[in-house]
Amino acid sequence: MIIFSLIICAILLFASMISIDKAFLRNILSIVFALGLIISMIFMIENDRHHFGMHKVETVKSSKLVSAASSKQINLLLYQTVGTSGKEKVYIYKSKSNQKKATTTNPDPAKTQNKIKKTAGTAKLVTKTLRWEYKNKFYKFWFGISGNDHKLIRHYNTFKINDNWVVLSTQQAKKLQKLAKNEDQTKVQAQAKEYVETQVKEKLTAAMTKNPTMSAQEQQALTAKASLQAQKDFKKQALQELINEAKK
């Protein structure tokens, strides 16, 4: 509406200066319409430059974080550097397990801030969004035609990940995939067998030392439990070694 006010004042100012014969009336009306024109311009500029009639509104959204990789052994949060400095990063992630195409954060560092935070709970993405909105209907009526209502100020993305997640660049992820593919499975299986046997033997020996009267059934249960845990530990260590190699 402020634009219409400016146009109307400009038209009335022009009309009053050329159509009214009486000098006194012409001068009074010209001054009134000129002031209306100037005031309209001032308020329009203030709204455009300093968001007159608006205030900042913050919204917070939390969504599930799903690995960007298809592997079941590892949860990956990927990123890709942007810009010449390489300091800014675009993060690549999914929020649904059946999501085919990954989502990327806004690459504009002026509009988006990303950070990673460790958590003991479930991995999730918390997005705080800051926008300019009109204070009430009055200001929206006068300035809403400019189309700057709900104008984005900045996104603040916090990726909360636990110890089961790994953050890699897209290049590192490709290298990790290649390393895993080229790994000698026969050698890995032999190492896994040796590791499990050693761990089970150590735990069984320690348990027998503490309780020499353990029954065969108790020994069997302890062996099964220790074997399962050793397998998990070996897989975790082997995967971590590949990740370290991929990061080099």
FIKE-476654 format. One record per residue (C-alpha): x, y, z. Coordinates in nm, 3 decimals. Layout:
BEGIN
<pt><c1>X</c1><c2>Y</c2><c3>Z</c3></pt>
...
***
This chain:
BEGIN
<pt><c1>0.000</c1><c2>0.000</c2><c3>0.000</c3></pt>
<pt><c1>0.291</c1><c2>0.235</c2><c3>0.064</c3></pt>
<pt><c1>0.379</c1><c2>0.224</c2><c3>-0.306</c3></pt>
<pt><c1>0.025</c1><c2>0.325</c2><c3>-0.400</c3></pt>
<pt><c1>0.043</c1><c2>0.605</c2><c3>-0.144</c3></pt>
<pt><c1>0.366</c1><c2>0.728</c2><c3>-0.304</c3></pt>
<pt><c1>0.218</c1><c2>0.713</c2><c3>-0.656</c3></pt>
<pt><c1>-0.106</c1><c2>0.886</c2><c3>-0.550</c3></pt>
<pt><c1>0.082</c1><c2>1.164</c2><c3>-0.370</c3></pt>
<pt><c1>0.304</c1><c2>1.215</c2><c3>-0.676</c3></pt>
<pt><c1>0.001</c1><c2>1.236</c2><c3>-0.908</c3></pt>
<pt><c1>-0.189</c1><c2>1.473</c2><c3>-0.676</c3></pt>
<pt><c1>0.119</c1><c2>1.692</c2><c3>-0.635</c3></pt>
<pt><c1>0.156</c1><c2>1.720</c2><c3>-1.010</c3></pt>
<pt><c1>-0.216</c1><c2>1.780</c2><c3>-1.058</c3></pt>
<pt><c1>-0.237</c1><c2>2.047</c2><c3>-0.787</c3></pt>
<pt><c1>0.057</c1><c2>2.239</c2><c3>-0.934</c3></pt>
<pt><c1>-0.088</c1><c2>2.261</c2><c3>-1.283</c3></pt>
<pt><c1>-0.465</c1><c2>2.256</c2><c3>-1.221</c3></pt>
<pt><c1>-0.530</c1><c2>2.490</c2><c3>-0.929</c3></pt>
<pt><c1>-0.533</c1><c2>2.858</c2><c3>-1.017</c3></pt>
<pt><c1>-0.544</c1><c2>3.004</c2><c3>-0.667</c3></pt>
<pt><c1>-0.186</c1><c2>3.037</c2><c3>-0.547</c3></pt>
<pt><c1>-0.261</c1><c2>2.997</c2><c3>-0.175</c3></pt>
<pt><c1>-0.462</c1><c2>2.678</c2><c3>-0.218</c3></pt>
<pt><c1>-0.215</c1><c2>2.545</c2><c3>-0.475</c3></pt>
<pt><c1>0.079</c1><c2>2.603</c2><c3>-0.239</c3></pt>
<pt><c1>-0.096</c1><c2>2.445</c2><c3>0.061</c3></pt>
<pt><c1>-0.200</c1><c2>2.134</c2><c3>-0.130</c3></pt>
<pt><c1>0.139</c1><c2>2.107</c2><c3>-0.299</c3></pt>
<pt><c1>0.309</c1><c2>2.114</c2><c3>0.041</c3></pt>
<pt><c1>0.070</c1><c2>1.851</c2><c3>0.180</c3></pt>
<pt><c1>0.113</c1><c2>1.615</c2><c3>-0.116</c3></pt>
<pt><c1>0.491</c1><c2>1.674</c2><c3>-0.123</c3></pt>
<pt><c1>0.514</c1><c2>1.584</c2><c3>0.245</c3></pt>
<pt><c1>0.304</c1><c2>1.274</c2><c3>0.179</c3></pt>
<pt><c1>0.539</c1><c2>1.181</c2><c3>-0.105</c3></pt>
<pt><c1>0.851</c1><c2>1.235</c2><c3>0.108</c3></pt>
<pt><c1>0.710</c1><c2>1.049</c2><c3>0.410</c3></pt>
<pt><c1>0.604</c1><c2>0.757</c2><c3>0.190</c3></pt>
<pt><c1>0.954</c1><c2>0.738</c2><c3>0.042</c3></pt>
<pt><c1>1.117</c1><c2>0.752</c2><c3>0.386</c3></pt>
<pt><c1>0.901</c1><c2>0.472</c2><c3>0.526</c3></pt>
<pt><c1>0.952</c1><c2>0.262</c2><c3>0.213</c3></pt>
<pt><c1>1.330</c1><c2>0.301</c2><c3>0.238</c3></pt>
<pt><c1>1.325</c1><c2>0.225</c2><c3>0.612</c3></pt>
<pt><c1>1.125</c1><c2>-0.090</c2><c3>0.549</c3></pt>
<pt><c1>1.360</c1><c2>-0.202</c2><c3>0.273</c3></pt>
<pt><c1>1.689</c1><c2>-0.123</c2><c3>0.446</c3></pt>
<pt><c1>1.613</c1><c2>-0.151</c2><c3>0.817</c3></pt>
<pt><c1>1.300</c1><c2>-0.372</c2><c3>0.817</c3></pt>
<pt><c1>1.073</c1><c2>-0.107</c2><c3>0.964</c3></pt>
<pt><c1>0.752</c1><c2>-0.265</c2><c3>1.096</c3></pt>
<pt><c1>0.911</c1><c2>-0.611</c2><c3>1.112</c3></pt>
<pt><c1>1.065</c1><c2>-0.832</c2><c3>1.377</c3></pt>
<pt><c1>1.277</c1><c2>-1.146</c2><c3>1.384</c3></pt>
<pt><c1>1.090</c1><c2>-1.476</c2><c3>1.426</c3></pt>
<pt><c1>1.271</c1><c2>-1.795</c2><c3>1.521</c3></pt>
<pt><c1>1.146</c1><c2>-2.148</c2><c3>1.445</c3></pt>
<pt><c1>1.313</c1><c2>-2.473</c2><c3>1.546</c3></pt>
<pt><c1>1.268</c1><c2>-2.801</c2><c3>1.362</c3></pt>
<pt><c1>1.410</c1><c2>-3.139</c2><c3>1.458</c3></pt>
<pt><c1>1.432</c1><c2>-3.427</c2><c3>1.211</c3></pt>
<pt><c1>1.572</c1><c2>-3.778</c2><c3>1.210</c3></pt>
<pt><c1>1.919</c1><c2>-3.822</c2><c3>1.066</c3></pt>
<pt><c1>1.976</c1><c2>-4.117</c2><c3>0.834</c3></pt>
<pt><c1>2.309</c1><c2>-4.224</c2><c3>0.688</c3></pt>
<pt><c1>2.387</c1><c2>-4.091</c2><c3>0.343</c3></pt>
<pt><c1>2.557</c1><c2>-4.423</c2><c3>0.263</c3></pt>
<pt><c1>2.375</c1><c2>-4.743</c2><c3>0.176</c3></pt>
<pt><c1>2.604</c1><c2>-4.957</c2><c3>0.392</c3></pt>
<pt><c1>2.454</c1><c2>-5.116</c2><c3>0.705</c3></pt>
<pt><c1>2.793</c1><c2>-5.127</c2><c3>0.877</c3></pt>
<pt><c1>2.846</c1><c2>-4.754</c2><c3>0.900</c3></pt>
<pt><c1>2.647</c1><c2>-4.434</c2><c3>0.942</c3></pt>
<pt><c1>2.793</c1><c2>-4.158</c2><c3>0.728</c3></pt>
<pt><c1>2.743</c1><c2>-3.783</c2><c3>0.735</c3></pt>
<pt><c1>2.903</c1><c2>-3.654</c2><c3>0.416</c3></pt>
<pt><c1>3.025</c1><c2>-3.308</c2><c3>0.327</c3></pt>
<pt><c1>3.175</c1><c2>-3.130</c2><c3>0.031</c3></pt>
<pt><c1>3.388</c1><c2>-2.818</c2><c3>0.053</c3></pt>
<pt><c1>3.275</c1><c2>-2.510</c2><c3>-0.139</c3></pt>
<pt><c1>3.448</c1><c2>-2.186</c2><c3>-0.226</c3></pt>
<pt><c1>3.814</c1><c2>-2.114</c2><c3>-0.284</c3></pt>
<pt><c1>3.920</c1><c2>-2.126</c2><c3>0.082</c3></pt>
<pt><c1>3.780</c1><c2>-2.473</c2><c3>0.140</c3></pt>
<pt><c1>3.658</c1><c2>-2.374</c2><c3>0.486</c3></pt>
<pt><c1>3.289</c1><c2>-2.373</c2><c3>0.399</c3></pt>
<pt><c1>3.114</c1><c2>-2.709</c2><c3>0.375</c3></pt>
<pt><c1>2.789</c1><c2>-2.836</c2><c3>0.227</c3></pt>
<pt><c1>2.659</c1><c2>-3.133</c2><c3>0.424</c3></pt>
<pt><c1>2.484</c1><c2>-3.425</c2><c3>0.255</c3></pt>
<pt><c1>2.233</c1><c2>-3.629</c2><c3>0.455</c3></pt>
<pt><c1>1.900</c1><c2>-3.810</c2><c3>0.459</c3></pt>
<pt><c1>1.608</c1><c2>-3.775</c2><c3>0.698</c3></pt>
<pt><c1>1.420</c1><c2>-4.090</c2><c3>0.590</c3></pt>
<pt><c1>1.543</c1><c2>-4.447</c2><c3>0.542</c3></pt>
<pt><c1>1.351</c1><c2>-4.480</c2><c3>0.213</c3></pt>
<pt><c1>1.477</c1><c2>-4.146</c2><c3>0.080</c3></pt>
<pt><c1>1.637</c1><c2>-4.201</c2><c3>-0.260</c3></pt>
<pt><c1>1.804</c1><c2>-3.864</c2><c3>-0.316</c3></pt>
<pt><c1>2.011</c1><c2>-3.711</c2><c3>-0.037</c3></pt>
<pt><c1>1.946</c1><c2>-3.360</c2><c3>0.093</c3></pt>
<pt><c1>2.215</c1><c2>-3.091</c2><c3>0.094</c3></pt>
<pt><c1>2.245</c1><c2>-2.784</c2><c3>0.312</c3></pt>
<pt><c1>2.238</c1><c2>-2.435</c2><c3>0.161</c3></pt>
<pt><c1>2.584</c1><c2>-2.363</c2><c3>0.009</c3></pt>
<pt><c1>2.558</c1><c2>-1.988</c2><c3>0.083</c3></pt>
<pt><c1>2.759</c1><c2>-1.924</c2><c3>0.405</c3></pt>
<pt><c1>2.577</c1><c2>-1.592</c2><c3>0.449</c3></pt>
<pt><c1>2.246</c1><c2>-1.776</c2><c3>0.479</c3></pt>
<pt><c1>2.347</c1><c2>-2.100</c2><c3>0.652</c3></pt>
<pt><c1>2.566</c1><c2>-2.200</c2><c3>0.945</c3></pt>
<pt><c1>2.644</c1><c2>-2.569</c2><c3>1.003</c3></pt>
<pt><c1>2.799</c1><c2>-2.735</c2><c3>1.305</c3></pt>
<pt><c1>2.842</c1><c2>-3.088</c2><c3>1.439</c3></pt>
<pt><c1>2.774</c1><c2>-3.179</c2><c3>1.799</c3></pt>
<pt><c1>2.831</c1><c2>-3.511</c2><c3>1.976</c3></pt>
<pt><c1>2.535</c1><c2>-3.670</c2><c3>2.153</c3></pt>
<pt><c1>2.471</c1><c2>-3.989</c2><c3>2.347</c3></pt>
<pt><c1>2.120</c1><c2>-4.020</c2><c3>2.205</c3></pt>
<pt><c1>1.975</c1><c2>-4.081</c2><c3>1.862</c3></pt>
<pt><c1>2.131</c1><c2>-3.893</c2><c3>1.572</c3></pt>
<pt><c1>1.921</c1><c2>-3.600</c2><c3>1.452</c3></pt>
<pt><c1>1.934</c1><c2>-3.268</c2><c3>1.273</c3></pt>
<pt><c1>1.814</c1><c2>-2.959</c2><c3>1.459</c3></pt>
<pt><c1>1.750</c1><c2>-2.660</c2><c3>1.233</c3></pt>
<pt><c1>1.688</c1><c2>-2.315</c2><c3>1.375</c3></pt>
<pt><c1>1.552</c1><c2>-2.073</c2><c3>1.117</c3></pt>
<pt><c1>1.546</c1><c2>-1.696</c2><c3>1.159</c3></pt>
<pt><c1>1.316</c1><c2>-1.485</c2><c3>0.941</c3></pt>
<pt><c1>1.182</c1><c2>-1.132</c2><c3>0.914</c3></pt>
<pt><c1>0.806</c1><c2>-1.110</c2><c3>0.963</c3></pt>
<pt><c1>0.566</c1><c2>-0.816</c2><c3>1.000</c3></pt>
<pt><c1>0.472</c1><c2>-0.725</c2><c3>1.356</c3></pt>
<pt><c1>0.100</c1><c2>-0.710</c2><c3>1.281</c3></pt>
<pt><c1>-0.160</c1><c2>-0.675</c2><c3>1.003</c3></pt>
<pt><c1>-0.124</c1><c2>-0.297</c2><c3>1.000</c3></pt>
<pt><c1>0.240</c1><c2>-0.305</c2><c3>0.890</c3></pt>
<pt><c1>0.173</c1><c2>-0.594</c2><c3>0.654</c3></pt>
<pt><c1>-0.108</c1><c2>-0.393</c2><c3>0.491</c3></pt>
<pt><c1>0.123</c1><c2>-0.097</c2><c3>0.425</c3></pt>
<pt><c1>0.444</c1><c2>-0.277</c2><c3>0.329</c3></pt>
<pt><c1>0.344</c1><c2>-0.636</c2><c3>0.242</c3></pt>
<pt><c1>0.331</c1><c2>-0.565</c2><c3>-0.131</c3></pt>
<pt><c1>0.713</c1><c2>-0.557</c2><c3>-0.136</c3></pt>
<pt><c1>0.712</c1><c2>-0.935</c2><c3>-0.084</c3></pt>
<pt><c1>0.968</c1><c2>-0.937</c2><c3>0.199</c3></pt>
<pt><c1>0.743</c1><c2>-1.103</c2><c3>0.457</c3></pt>
<pt><c1>0.900</c1><c2>-1.426</c2><c3>0.594</c3></pt>
<pt><c1>1.233</c1><c2>-1.322</c2><c3>0.441</c3></pt>
<pt><c1>1.508</c1><c2>-1.563</c2><c3>0.541</c3></pt>
<pt><c1>1.784</c1><c2>-1.425</c2><c3>0.762</c3></pt>
<pt><c1>1.979</c1><c2>-1.743</c2><c3>0.836</c3></pt>
<pt><c1>1.957</c1><c2>-2.118</c2><c3>0.887</c3></pt>
<pt><c1>2.145</c1><c2>-2.271</c2><c3>1.182</c3></pt>
<pt><c1>2.194</c1><c2>-2.646</c2><c3>1.131</c3></pt>
<pt><c1>2.320</c1><c2>-2.861</c2><c3>1.418</c3></pt>
<pt><c1>2.399</c1><c2>-3.222</c2><c3>1.330</c3></pt>
<pt><c1>2.380</c1><c2>-3.418</c2><c3>1.654</c3></pt>
<pt><c1>2.558</c1><c2>-3.750</c2><c3>1.601</c3></pt>
<pt><c1>2.665</c1><c2>-4.030</c2><c3>1.835</c3></pt>
<pt><c1>2.971</c1><c2>-4.258</c2><c3>1.830</c3></pt>
<pt><c1>2.815</c1><c2>-4.480</c2><c3>1.563</c3></pt>
<pt><c1>2.850</c1><c2>-4.200</c2><c3>1.307</c3></pt>
<pt><c1>3.146</c1><c2>-4.093</c2><c3>1.095</c3></pt>
<pt><c1>3.190</c1><c2>-3.759</c2><c3>0.918</c3></pt>
<pt><c1>3.369</c1><c2>-3.786</c2><c3>0.584</c3></pt>
<pt><c1>3.410</c1><c2>-3.581</c2><c3>0.270</c3></pt>
<pt><c1>3.264</c1><c2>-3.721</c2><c3>-0.050</c3></pt>
<pt><c1>3.617</c1><c2>-3.799</c2><c3>-0.172</c3></pt>
<pt><c1>3.703</c1><c2>-3.981</c2><c3>0.151</c3></pt>
<pt><c1>3.380</c1><c2>-4.181</c2><c3>0.125</c3></pt>
<pt><c1>3.471</c1><c2>-4.292</c2><c3>-0.229</c3></pt>
<pt><c1>3.816</c1><c2>-4.392</c2><c3>-0.108</c3></pt>
<pt><c1>3.666</c1><c2>-4.587</c2><c3>0.183</c3></pt>
<pt><c1>3.434</c1><c2>-4.772</c2><c3>-0.054</c3></pt>
<pt><c1>3.729</c1><c2>-4.862</c2><c3>-0.276</c3></pt>
<pt><c1>3.939</c1><c2>-4.982</c2><c3>0.019</c3></pt>
<pt><c1>3.657</c1><c2>-5.201</c2><c3>0.147</c3></pt>
<pt><c1>3.603</c1><c2>-5.349</c2><c3>-0.200</c3></pt>
<pt><c1>3.971</c1><c2>-5.429</c2><c3>-0.252</c3></pt>
<pt><c1>4.020</c1><c2>-5.577</c2><c3>0.095</c3></pt>
<pt><c1>4.149</c1><c2>-5.938</c2><c3>0.105</c3></pt>
<pt><c1>3.854</c1><c2>-6.118</c2><c3>0.265</c3></pt>
<pt><c1>4.050</c1><c2>-6.439</c2><c3>0.325</c3></pt>
<pt><c1>4.310</c1><c2>-6.249</c2><c3>0.523</c3></pt>
<pt><c1>4.044</c1><c2>-6.056</c2><c3>0.714</c3></pt>
<pt><c1>3.859</c1><c2>-6.375</c2><c3>0.809</c3></pt>
<pt><c1>4.182</c1><c2>-6.532</c2><c3>0.934</c3></pt>
<pt><c1>4.259</c1><c2>-6.223</c2><c3>1.142</c3></pt>
<pt><c1>3.904</c1><c2>-6.220</c2><c3>1.278</c3></pt>
<pt><c1>3.925</c1><c2>-6.586</c2><c3>1.377</c3></pt>
<pt><c1>4.257</c1><c2>-6.533</c2><c3>1.555</c3></pt>
<pt><c1>4.129</c1><c2>-6.222</c2><c3>1.734</c3></pt>
<pt><c1>3.809</c1><c2>-6.394</c2><c3>1.852</c3></pt>
<pt><c1>3.993</c1><c2>-6.703</c2><c3>1.975</c3></pt>
<pt><c1>4.243</c1><c2>-6.490</c2><c3>2.166</c3></pt>
<pt><c1>3.974</c1><c2>-6.276</c2><c3>2.328</c3></pt>
<pt><c1>3.760</c1><c2>-6.577</c2><c3>2.424</c3></pt>
<pt><c1>4.060</c1><c2>-6.757</c2><c3>2.572</c3></pt>
<pt><c1>4.161</c1><c2>-6.454</c2><c3>2.779</c3></pt>
<pt><c1>3.809</c1><c2>-6.397</c2><c3>2.915</c3></pt>
<pt><c1>3.758</c1><c2>-6.765</c2><c3>2.991</c3></pt>
<pt><c1>4.093</c1><c2>-6.788</c2><c3>3.168</c3></pt>
<pt><c1>4.018</c1><c2>-6.477</c2><c3>3.375</c3></pt>
<pt><c1>3.675</c1><c2>-6.612</c2><c3>3.467</c3></pt>
<pt><c1>3.813</c1><c2>-6.955</c2><c3>3.563</c3></pt>
<pt><c1>4.082</c1><c2>-6.793</c2><c3>3.776</c3></pt>
<pt><c1>3.817</c1><c2>-6.594</c2><c3>3.959</c3></pt>
<pt><c1>3.576</c1><c2>-6.888</c2><c3>3.986</c3></pt>
<pt><c1>3.753</c1><c2>-7.227</c2><c3>3.947</c3></pt>
<pt><c1>3.428</c1><c2>-7.412</c2><c3>4.012</c3></pt>
<pt><c1>3.254</c1><c2>-7.289</c2><c3>3.697</c3></pt>
<pt><c1>3.040</c1><c2>-7.557</c2><c3>3.539</c3></pt>
<pt><c1>3.072</c1><c2>-7.664</c2><c3>3.177</c3></pt>
<pt><c1>2.739</c1><c2>-7.498</c2><c3>3.102</c3></pt>
<pt><c1>2.859</c1><c2>-7.166</c2><c3>3.250</c3></pt>
<pt><c1>3.183</c1><c2>-7.192</c2><c3>3.052</c3></pt>
<pt><c1>2.987</c1><c2>-7.255</c2><c3>2.733</c3></pt>
<pt><c1>2.760</c1><c2>-6.953</c2><c3>2.794</c3></pt>
<pt><c1>3.061</c1><c2>-6.730</c2><c3>2.869</c3></pt>
<pt><c1>3.239</c1><c2>-6.854</c2><c3>2.556</c3></pt>
<pt><c1>2.938</c1><c2>-6.776</c2><c3>2.335</c3></pt>
<pt><c1>2.897</c1><c2>-6.430</c2><c3>2.486</c3></pt>
<pt><c1>3.269</c1><c2>-6.349</c2><c3>2.463</c3></pt>
<pt><c1>3.283</c1><c2>-6.475</c2><c3>2.104</c3></pt>
<pt><c1>2.991</c1><c2>-6.254</c2><c3>1.996</c3></pt>
<pt><c1>3.143</c1><c2>-5.948</c2><c3>2.162</c3></pt>
<pt><c1>3.485</c1><c2>-6.019</c2><c3>2.012</c3></pt>
<pt><c1>3.335</c1><c2>-6.040</c2><c3>1.663</c3></pt>
<pt><c1>3.167</c1><c2>-5.703</c2><c3>1.710</c3></pt>
<pt><c1>3.490</c1><c2>-5.549</c2><c3>1.843</c3></pt>
<pt><c1>3.693</c1><c2>-5.683</c2><c3>1.554</c3></pt>
<pt><c1>3.450</c1><c2>-5.548</c2><c3>1.293</c3></pt>
<pt><c1>3.455</c1><c2>-5.209</c2><c3>1.464</c3></pt>
<pt><c1>3.834</c1><c2>-5.197</c2><c3>1.477</c3></pt>
<pt><c1>3.873</c1><c2>-5.315</c2><c3>1.117</c3></pt>
<pt><c1>3.626</c1><c2>-5.053</c2><c3>0.998</c3></pt>
<pt><c1>3.802</c1><c2>-4.782</c2><c3>1.196</c3></pt>
<pt><c1>4.133</c1><c2>-4.875</c2><c3>1.034</c3></pt>
<pt><c1>3.974</c1><c2>-4.837</c2><c3>0.689</c3></pt>
<pt><c1>3.827</c1><c2>-4.500</c2><c3>0.789</c3></pt>
<pt><c1>4.164</c1><c2>-4.378</c2><c3>0.914</c3></pt>
<pt><c1>4.322</c1><c2>-4.487</c2><c3>0.588</c3></pt>
<pt><c1>4.049</c1><c2>-4.310</c2><c3>0.388</c3></pt>
<pt><c1>4.110</c1><c2>-3.985</c2><c3>0.578</c3></pt>
<pt><c1>4.480</c1><c2>-3.978</c2><c3>0.490</c3></pt>
***
